[in-house]
Amino acid sequence: MPDTFFAWFLVTELHVWMIMIRYMADEKDGKAIRNYAVAAMWQDTQARIENLGVSSIVIVLLIYYHIYIYIYIYIYIWVFHFK
């Protein structure tokens, strides 16, 4: 995997997703821990964007595009394969 911002984001997103799945099983504090993990990921993402010195809007749009693709795939699989 190339050493790029996008590669870093994909790996980080995967790890945060695994943390989210794990802690959502904990009904007491799971939601709060999940929210903190997601907030920390986005704060780190914003800091890395600023360090790159590029327009943050371009990178944010690419990231949102990436996220929406995964949401679409998830919904497609859920609707058409779990009837």
C-alpha contacts under 8 A as a table, 3 or more apart, distances in Angstrom:
res1	aa1	res2	aa2	distance
1	M	7	A	6.76
2	P	7	A	6.50
3	D	7	A	6.39
3	D	8	W	7.23
4	T	7	A	5.20
4	T	8	W	6.28
5	F	8	W	5.10
5	F	9	F	6.13
6	F	9	F	4.92
6	F	10	L	6.18
7	A	10	L	5.17
7	A	11	V	6.37
8	W	11	V	5.34
8	W	12	T	6.08
9	F	12	T	5.06
9	F	13	E	5.82
9	F	45	T	7.63
10	L	13	E	5.08
10	L	14	L	6.18
11	V	14	L	5.16
11	V	15	H	6.34
12	T	15	H	5.11
12	T	16	V	6.13
12	T	41	M	7.58
13	E	16	V	5.15
13	E	17	W	6.04
13	E	41	M	7.91
14	L	17	W	5.06
14	L	18	M	6.29
15	H	18	M	5.11
15	H	19	I	6.27
16	V	19	I	4.98
16	V	20	M	6.04
16	V	37	A	6.66
16	V	38	V	6.88
16	V	41	M	7.53
17	W	20	M	4.96
17	W	21	I	6.22
18	M	21	I	5.18
18	M	22	R	6.21
19	I	22	R	5.13
19	I	23	Y	6.12
19	I	34	R	7.25
19	I	37	A	7.78
20	M	23	Y	5.36
20	M	24	M	5.95
20	M	33	I	8.00
20	M	34	R	5.16
20	M	37	A	7.71
21	I	24	M	5.37
21	I	25	A	6.99
22	R	25	A	5.87
22	R	26	D	7.71
23	Y	26	D	5.31
23	Y	29	D	7.78
23	Y	30	G	4.52
23	Y	31	K	7.23
23	Y	33	I	6.89
23	Y	34	R	6.52
24	M	27	E	6.62
24	M	30	G	4.75
24	M	31	K	6.08
24	M	34	R	7.13
25	A	30	G	6.71
26	D	29	D	6.19
26	D	30	G	4.74
26	D	31	K	7.96
27	E	30	G	5.61
27	E	31	K	7.36
28	K	31	K	7.76
29	D	32	A	5.52
29	D	33	I	6.25
30	G	33	I	5.22
30	G	34	R	6.02
31	K	34	R	5.06
31	K	35	N	6.18
32	A	35	N	5.11
32	A	36	Y	6.22
33	I	36	Y	5.11
33	I	37	A	6.15
34	R	37	A	5.17
34	R	38	V	6.28
35	N	38	V	5.24
35	N	39	A	6.09
36	Y	39	A	5.07
36	Y	40	A	6.02
37	A	40	A	5.15
37	A	41	M	6.20
38	V	41	M	5.08
38	V	42	W	6.34
39	A	42	W	5.26
39	A	43	Q	6.17
40	A	43	Q	5.06
40	A	44	D	6.11
41	M	44	D	5.18
41	M	45	T	6.06
42	W	45	T	4.82
42	W	46	Q	6.06
43	Q	46	Q	5.15
43	Q	47	A	6.25
44	D	47	A	5.08
44	D	48	R	6.20
45	T	48	R	5.16
45	T	49	I	6.18
46	Q	49	I	5.05
46	Q	50	E	6.27
46	Q	56	S	7.83
47	A	50	E	5.16
47	A	51	N	6.27
48	R	51	N	4.97
48	R	52	L	6.31
49	I	52	L	5.19
49	I	53	G	6.81
49	I	54	V	6.93
49	I	55	S	7.96
49	I	56	S	5.99
49	I	59	I	7.46
50	E	53	G	5.36
50	E	54	V	7.03
50	E	56	S	7.08
55	S	58	V	5.78
55	S	59	I	7.13
56	S	59	I	5.31
56	S	60	V	5.99
57	I	60	V	5.06
57	I	61	L	6.00
58	V	61	L	5.26
58	V	62	L	6.35
59	I	62	L	5.06
59	I	63	I	6.17
60	V	63	I	5.03
60	V	64	Y	6.09
61	L	64	Y	5.10
61	L	65	Y	6.04
62	L	65	Y	5.04
62	L	66	H	6.21
63	I	66	H	5.01
63	I	67	I	6.24
64	Y	67	I	5.00
64	Y	68	Y	6.11
65	Y	68	Y	5.23
65	Y	69	I	6.29
66	H	69	I	5.26
66	H	70	Y	6.59
67	I	70	Y	5.23
67	I	71	I	6.28
68	Y	71	I	4.94
68	Y	72	Y	6.06
69	I	72	Y	5.11
69	I	73	I	6.21
70	Y	73	I	5.03
70	Y	74	Y	6.03
71	I	74	Y	5.05
71	I	75	I	6.14
72	Y	75	I	5.19
72	Y	76	Y	6.02
73	I	76	Y	5.03
73	I	77	I	6.11
74	Y	77	I	5.25
74	Y	78	W	6.07
75	I	78	W	5.00
75	I	79	V	5.95
76	Y	79	V	5.29
76	Y	80	F	5.94
76	Y	81	H	7.93
77	I	80	F	5.47
77	I	81	H	5.39
77	I	82	F	7.34
78	W	81	H	5.71
78	W	82	F	5.43
78	W	83	K	7.82
79	V	82	F	6.01
79	V	83	K	6.40
80	F	83	K	6.27
